[in-house]
Amino acid sequence: MKRYLRGVAVLAALFLCHELPAQEKPIKPVDLPMSFAGNYGELRHNHFHQGLDWRVGGKVGDPIHAIKSGYVSRISVSPTGYGNAVYINHPDGTYSVYGHMLSFRSDIAARVKEEQYSQKSFIVNFFPEPDEFPLKQGDVFGRVGNTGASAGPHLHMEVRDTEKDLPLNYIAMGYYSPEDNMSPVFRRVVFYGLDSTAVPSARQITSIRNPEKYRSVIYLPHKSYVAIDAFDTQNGTTGKLAIENYKVILDGRTIFNFTVGDVSYTEGPYIKSLVQQGVSGPDLVKSRMDPGNLLQCKADVEDGGIILLEDYGIHQLRIEVKDICGNSSALNFKVRREDSKEPLPAIDTTAIRREFVWYAPNIVREEGMTYILQPGALCDNAVFSFKKISPRDKIGAACSDVWEISSPGTALMKGGILEIESSVPDSLVAKAFLASVSPAGRLSWAGTKVGPGRYCIAVDTQAPQISSGRGGNYTIKDDCSGVSEVSLEIDGQWHLFKFYRGVLTILDRGSISRGKHRLTITAKDNCGNISEYSGTLVF
């Protein structure tokens, strides 16, 4: 009977939602002028920014409004990512996401707390029923904050197509129209030459800052490409925003034309193949398009985006960028071929070199080491180098030789399986793990799939260390395999806490009565070593 009644309530809520106007024009989520610290399509190293970061004047606490009517369909809490986040389903086939919130509306906050205690976890991700938190357009459901992976107070908002789970660009669609009559800015362009090996590698030829003022001829090898660092500007914000279109034109012929458009979650990670790898500072979009890059569906490319100079005359190279509002900027260069600019292959004769093919499985087997990279891990053919760099007795917890995997400039979509022969005794096999080795010889948990780096097999028999810190917080650290699980009990009952970057913070302090309480913290590392801390908590 209860199940039937609940079903009726859900159907009633859905009916009410469908009674709402299906084509509501979205409103702003904050009561502030339309201004963005980040917009759709920005380059974020390993993904495109797929929403709008609303500026809030550098402070937290402003109310967040539902941009359209609907119901809360998902709530998540995490010390990373979106932090406190709410997802709202709308009857027009979309749902909106609001991240980095300071707090939830009181009834939503109570539901979150209930879920945290039920799951015995600060981190929760759950899906309320449609009738639980219905919202009308403009309703306040929380406050702007700075939680999760946020560098300052702002509201991250996305709107996604529910059926396709595709983030939509609401500025491109005309729902939001920020004032923008400002042109994009070029910060840097870098030219890379390609060597003449079967699997060519790139070497930087020249890097040009303030490229608008550059007037000299640029000398390039027979084959090269250009990487572009540019950003958009808008009225009323200092934010460095997204470029919508990149174009490279050689002697009037377009060799690279890339438009960001709507970016799906499948396509997004391939930004690692679109941008130049191995450079510091802001990302640069390269004209060279790798054959396995799924983003090539958004590009019109000739000769793979390579600048081919077949003769020794002066050629005209033009670079154009355009923002989402149609404002554009351009650079014009004179380029000439000079064969002395062709980079010499950098070959380490002490390393084992293997040419990996992007569309096939790649397996390297050497004495004491096996590395397997599956199809889809690479977007282009690449050279990988393997070197034994340190004997096992140089690093305290190491039980194998240290192997270095190197492939400079290679975009790796997923790591490979690494197996290293070790001398771990049978009694310690359960405490062994694949460790990443820092240049200083420090070990850390490497996981199960790895890319370029230094690795060995190590053994961890030491439990995490727990100590009281400032402000009633507690520090938990593990110098080898790393902390995997933490639990807090007060007077024998699980209590809400947050554990982030080695610090445990007691939450929900209002539920703790005045007086002395018995506190117990338990921590476990990735190798199963457990430590316990007991103390007295005074409120």
N, C-alpha and C positions, 0 to 999 in steps of 0.2 A: 504493500500500500504506500509506504514511504517513497519507494522508487517511482511509483506512478505519479504521486503528487509532485515530486521533484521534476519529473519529465514535463508535467503540465506547466510548471513555473518557467522552465527553460523555453518551452514553446511560446509562452506568453511574452517572455522577454524578447525573443526573436521576432515575434509578430509586431511588438512595439517598435523594434528597430526598423523593420521594413516599412512601418508607417511614417518614419522620419523621411524628410526630403532626401532622395538618393543623390542629388547633385548639389549638395550644400557647397557654397564657395568657402574654402578654408580661411580661417582668420589667423592672425598672429598668435603664437603661443604665449607671448609675454607682452605686458603693457609698456612697451618701450619702443623707441624709433627703430625702424627696420635697418639693422646693421649687423654685419657678419664678421666673426673672427676666422671663420673657415666656411668654405662652400663645397658644393658637389664637384667631385672630380679631382680634388687636390691630391698631389702625390704624397703618400705616407710610407715610403720605403718598401713595405711589403703588402700594401693594399691602397686602393683609391679611397679617399674620404667619400662616403656615400650618403651624406646628409648635409644639414645646415647647422653651423655653430652660431647661435644667436648671442650677440654681445649683451651684457647685463650691467655694464658700468663698474666691473671689477668687484662686485659684492654679491653675497649669497642672500637668499630669502625672498626674492620676488615670486609672486604666484605664477604657476604654470596652468594655462587654460587648454582644454581640449579643442583642437583646431576644427573638429567636426564632431557631430553626435556619434555615439556608439556605445561600446562597453569595454571595460578593462578585461583583456583576454590573457594577459601574462604579466607577471611581476618578477623581477630578478634583483638580487642583492649580491654584491661581490666587492672585495677590496680592490679589484682590478677591472679592466674593461669599462663598461658603462656605469659601474658603481650601483647606485640605486636607480632602477629603471622601470618604466611603465610602458606597456604596449596596449593600444586601443584599437579594436576592430571597428570599422565603419561600414555602413550598409552599401556603399558604392563600390565594394570590392577591393578596398585598400585597408591597410592598418598603419598607424603612426607609432613611432618609438620616441621616447623622451629619456635621455640619459644624463648621468652625473648629478642627479637630484640630491638636494640637501635632505629632504624629508618627504613623507607621504601624508596625504590627508588622514585625519585621525582614525577613521574606520578602516582605511587601507592599511595604515601602520599597525593597527591591532591585529589584522589578519596576517600581516607579515610576521609579527612577533609570535603569533600562534604557530605559524608554519615553522619558524626557526626552532622553537622548543620541541615541536613534534618531530622534526628531522634531526634535532640535536646538532645544528649547524648554523653558523652565521650566514654562510653562502646558501642561498635558496633560489630556486627557479621553479615557479608553479603557475598553474593556469586556472584562474577563478572561472566559475560558471557565468554564462552571459547575464543572468539575472542578479548577480552579486553586486556589481558596481556599474550600473548603467550611467551614462553621462550624456548631457546635452551639450551642444556646442557652446563653448565659453565657460563651462564648469571648471572650477579649480580642483585639481586632484593632488597637488604637491607644490614644492618650492624649489626654485633654482639653487643649485649647489656646485660642489667641486669634488664629488666623490669619484672613486675609480681611477682610471688612467686619464686624469685631467690635469692640465698645467695651470689652470686658473678658473675662476668662476665663469661659467657659461652654460647654455642649454644646448645639448646636442639633440637635434630632431631629425628623424627620417620619416619618409612616407614610402611604403612598399606596396606593390601589387600583390594581393593576397594569393591569387592562383599561381602566379609565376614566381612569387617570393623575390621580386625584382625591385631594388631601390629606385625610386623615381626622382627625377630632377624637377622640383617644383618651380624653380626659376625659369628653366627652359620651357616648361609647360604653361607659363604665364600666370601662375597662381600668386606668386610673389614678384614684385617689380621694384627692386632696390634702385635708387638713383645711381646711375653709372654712365658718365661720359668721359671716363678716364681710360687711357690706353694701357696695355700691358707693358711691363718693364723687362728688358733683357739684363740679366745679372752677369752671365758668363756663357761663352761657347767654347767647347773644347774639341779639337780635331784629333782623331786617332788614325794611325796608319796600320795596315794589315801586312803581316809578313807573307812570304811566298811558300810556306809549308802546306802540306796536304790539309791539315786542320789549322787554319791561320789563327794566330792570336793577335790581339790588338796592343799597340803601344801608343802612349800619348805623344803627339807631335807638337802641339802648341795649345796653351790655354789663354784665352783672351777675356780679361775683365773689362768692364765698361766698353763693350763691343761697338756701341754706337759711334765711338770716336776713332775706331780703328780704320786706318787708310792704307796700310802697307799690303803688298802682295803676300799671300799665304802660300808657301811651298809645301806640296803634299806628294806622297808616293803615288804609284799607279793606282792603288786601291786604298780608299780611306772612307771614313764617315764622320759625321759631326754629332755632337751631343749638346743639348740646349738646356740652359738653366734660365727660366723665365717665370714671372708670376704676374697675376692680374692685380689691379688696384680698383677700388670703388670709392665713391664719395662718402665721406663721413666715417671711414675706418682706416686703420693702419695695417689691417690684416693683409697678408700676402696670399692672394686667392688663386683659384685654379685657372689654368689655360684650357680652353675648350678645343682648340685646333692648332696643330703644329704642321708646318709645310716647309719642305726644302726643295728648291728649284735650281737645277743646273742648266745653264744656257737656255733658259725658257722652258725646260722640260721638267715637270714635277716628278721627282724620284721618291718623295716621301710625303704622304698626306694623311695625318692621323687625327681623328675626331673622337673625343672621349665618349660623348653620348651617355646613354644609360649603361651602367656597368653591373653585370650580374655577379653573384657570389662565386660562380664558377670561373668567370673571367678575371675577377679582381686580383687574385694572387699572381697572375701573369705579368703584373707590373714589374716584378723582379727581372723579367726578361726584356721589358720595354726600357728600363732605365739602365744607365751605365753602372756596372758593378765595380766595387773596389775604389770608390772615390769618397773623400770626406766632404762634409757640408751638404747643402741641398742636393736633391736628386736632379740628374740631367737626363732628359729624354733623348735617346739615341736614334739616329735615322736608320741604322742597320736593324732590319727586322729578322729575328730568328725564325727558322721554318716551323718550329714547334710551338710558337707563341700563339695562343688562342685569340689574342687581341688583334691579329692580322685581319680579322673580319671587319675591324673598324678602320682599316688603313688601305690606302691605294699606294702601292709600292712598286717601283721599277728597279731592276738590278739588285733586289734585296735591300734597297735604300743605300747602296754603296755609291760613293763618288768615284766614278771611273774616268781617269784622265788618259785618253789614248794617244794624245800628242803632247807637245811641249809648249803650246801656245797659252795665252791667258784666257781663262774661262770665267764666266760670271756665275756666282753662287748667291742665291737669295734665300733668306730664312724669314718666314712669316709666322706670327702667332696671333690668335684671335681669342677674345673672351666670350662668355656666354651671351653678352649683350651686343655683340657685333663689333666692339672696338678692337682695333688691330694695330700692330707694330711690325716693322720689317727692318732687316739688316741686309746690306749688299757688300759682298766681298769679291775680290779678284783672287783667283787661285791658279797656280801653275804647277805642272809636274816637275819634280826633281827626284831622280831615282836614288840619290844618296839619302833621301828621307825614309826610304823603306827600312823598317826596323829589322834588326837581326834577331833571329829566334833566340830566346833566352832559355838555354837548355842546361839543367843541372845534371852533370854527368854522374853524380853520386846517387841519384834517385832512379827509381824504376818508373819509366814513362809508359803510359798506355793511352791510346786514342779511343775515346768512348763515342759511340754512335747514339744520337738522341732518340731514335725510334725503336731501339732494340735493347734487350737486357745486356748488361755489361758486368763481367765477372773477372776479378783479379785474384789469382791464387799464388802466393809466394810462401817461402818457408816461414811458418809461424804466423801467417796473416792471410785472411780472405776478406774481400770486399765485394759486395753485390749491389748494383744499382739497377732498379727495375725501369722498364719503359715508362715514359711520362715524367721521369725525374729531371730530364734535361730538355731544353728547347732548341739546342743546336749541338753539333758535334763539339767535343772538347777534349783537351789533353789533361789527364790526371797524373800526378806524380806521387809516388809512395816512397818513404824513406824511414829506415830505422834510425832514430836519433839519440836514444839514450838507453843504456843498460838498466836493468830493473833495480839494481842495488843503489842507484842514485836518488830514488824517490822512496821515502819511508814505507808507504802502504802499497806500493806497486808490487805485483806478482807476475809481471811480464815485461817485455821490452816496450818502449814507447815508440809508436808509429805516427808519422806525420803524413796527412793527406793534404795535397795542395792542388788547386786548379784556379789560378788567379783570373778574375774577371768573369767567372762562370756563374750563370744564374741557375741555382738548384731549386727545383720546385718541391722536392722531398728528399730526405736523407736516405742513405743506403744502410745495409746490414753489414756490420763490421765484426769479424771474429778474430781474436788474437789468442795464440797459444800461450798458456800460463802454467805456473807451477803451484797453483792453489791446492793445498792438501784436502782430501775428502772431507775432513772434519769442518772445513771452513767454506765449502762450496756455497752454502746458503748465505754467506756474508760477502760473496764476491759480486762485483759489478763492473760494468764498462765505465771508465772514468775519463773525463776530459782533463787535460793537463795544461795549466796555464804556463806562460813563459817563465814564471818564477818557480814552477814545479808544484803548484797547489792543485789538488785534485777536487773534482766535483762530479756530480751525477750527470752522465751523458745521455741517458735515455736509451732507446732501442734503435733509432734511426739517426745516422750522423752524416755530416758533410765534411768539408775541409776543416782541419784542425789537428790537434795532437791527442792521442788516446793510449790508454793502457788498461789492463785488468788490475783492479785493486781490491783489497779486502778491508772491510770496516767492521771492527768489533767494539767500537766505542759508542756508547749511548749519547744522545744529545745532552747538552749542558743547559740547565735552567737556573736562572738567578733573578732576584727581585731588582727592579730598576726604579727610575724616577717616576713620580706622579702616580704611584700605585700600579705601574705597568710591570711586565715581566719579560725578560729577554731569554729567548730559546735559540740556541745555535748548534749546528753540527758541522764540524770542519772537514767532513769527508763526503759521505753519500748524500747528506742533506736531510732536513726534517720533512717527513711525509704526513704525519698525523699529530694533532694536538687535541687534548680534551681538558676541560676545566670543571671541577665540582666544588660546590660550596655546601658544607654540611651534608655531604654525600649525594647531593642532587646536581645534575648537569645544569650549568648556568651559561647564559649567553655571553659570548666574547668574540672579539675579532683578532685574528692572527695575520699579520702582514709584515713582510720584510724583517722577520725575526723578533717582532714585538707582539706580545699578547696584551690586549686591552680589555678590561672587564667592562661589559655593557649592561644595560638594564639595572643600573645601580639603585634606582628607585624602588625596586622590589626587594632589596636587601634590608632587613630590619637593623636597627641600631644595636650595637654591642659587638661581641667577639664571635667570629665564625671560623670554622675549620676549612681551610682552602687546600685543594689538591689539584696539581697540574700534572698531566701525563703527556709525554712526547715520545714519538717513535720515528726512527729514521728509515730511509729507503731500504736498508738491509735488515730491518726487523729488530734493531736494538732499541730497548725501551728504558726510559728514565722517569722517575717520579719525584715531584717536589711537594712537600707538605709545609704548611705554615699557618699562621693565625692572621685572619683578616679582621680589622677593627673598623667599624662604621659608627 
